[in-house]
Amino acid sequence: MHIYIPTMQRPRIQYTLNELRDETPFPITLVVPEAEYEDYASVHHDILRVPHEVQRIAATRQYIMDCADDNHVLMMDDDLTFAVRRLDEPTKFREPNTRELASMLLEVDRLLWQYAHVGFATREGAHRNTEPVMHA
């Protein structure tokens, strides 16, 4: 699996990258507008430059898929923070540790062998359904 994080106009504010950078067994690529490449070059070493003619997030996502060299692609917003369910009270959450973040990503990769699309629950409303995997 390969993780892509589309981002623009905030090279120093990379929540998702900062949370996952040392925790994932998978490569992470920032996806930035070509004109902003220099701003991001000191932030992360793996950057996909999006040509100027590719505009808006839908076209950027298609560009990522066209460039991806892996069938398992995980695209994540650049402003994510993560939480895991508490064992004592599964309707409540806590900050994850390193092992839990890596495990979460390994589970996404495993599920991508079975399903074309996989995503994460948001904290909002997730207290109502505590199943580890939901099918929509």
N, C-alpha and C positions, 0 to 999 in steps of 0.2 A: 504494500500500500504506500502511496505517496500523499503527503499532506500539502495542500496549496492554500495559502492565505492571501486573497486579494486585498490590497490596501492602497490607499492614496492619501496624500497630504497630512500624514502623521508618522514620519519615520521614527520619531523618538517615543511614540506611544503605541507600543506593540504588546498588548496584554496577552493575546493568544500565544504569540511566539515566545514571550517570556515565561509563560506557564508551562509550555511544552518542550522548549528547546533542549533541556537536559533530561527530560523524562520519557522521551519517545524512542522506540527502536526503529522508527520510520523517518525517511528524509522529509524535511520541511522546506518548501520553496515559497518565498514571498513573491507575489505577483503585483508588479507596479507599472504605472504608466512610464513609457520610455523616457519622457522628459524629467521624471523624478528619480531615475536610476541612481545618479550620483548621491542624492540625499539618503538613499537606503543602503548604499554600498558599505558604509561603516557599521550598519546595524546588523546585517546578516550576509553570509557569504553566498547563499544559494538564492538567486533572484531571477525570475522570468520577466523580461521586459515586454510590455504590451505595446504594440505599435500604435501610433497616434490615431490611425484610422479606426481602431477598435474602441468604440465608445460604449459606455453604460455597462452595468454589471452582467446582464444576460449575454452580451457579446463577449465580455471578458471570460465568463464561465465557459462559453463555447471555445474560445481561444485556448483556455487551459486544457480542455478535453482534446483539442486538436494537437496540442504539443505534448500531452502526457505520454510517457513511455511505459506506463503501468496500467493495467486494467482496473486496479483498485485505486480510486481517487477519492480523497476526502477533502472537500473544500470547507473552510471554516472562516467565519468573520474574524476581523483583526482585533475585536474588542471583547473576546470571551474570557470569562473566568469560570472555574469548574467547581463542582460540589459533588459529594457522594452522600448516599443515605446513611443515617446513623443506624447501627445495629440494634441499639436499645429502643429506638423509636423510628421505624422506617418512614414515617411521614415527615420527618425532620432531616435536615442536611448539615454537613460539616465540610471543612476544607479537606481535599484529598491529599494523601501522601504520594511520594514518588512512585511507589509500587502500584498504587491504585490507578494513577493516570496511565501508566504503561499498560496495565491490565485492561483498562477501558478501550484503549486504542487497539490492542490485540483482539478484543472481542468484536470491535467494528470490522476489522480485517476479516475475521472468521465469518461474520454475518454477510459480508460482501461476496463470499463464495456461494451463498444461498439466495441472496436478494440483490436486485439491481440498485436499490436505494436504501440507505441506512442513515439514521440521524440520531441526535441526542434529544432528550426531553429538556424542556426549559424548567426552571424551578417553579415558575408560576403555574399552578394547577397540578404539578407533579405529586403533591401530597395526597391527591385523591386516588391515584393509581400507583401502587407500589410494586407492580410486576416488573421484573428485570428487563423483559423484552415485550414490546407491544407490537401488534400487527395491525396495520391500517388498511 
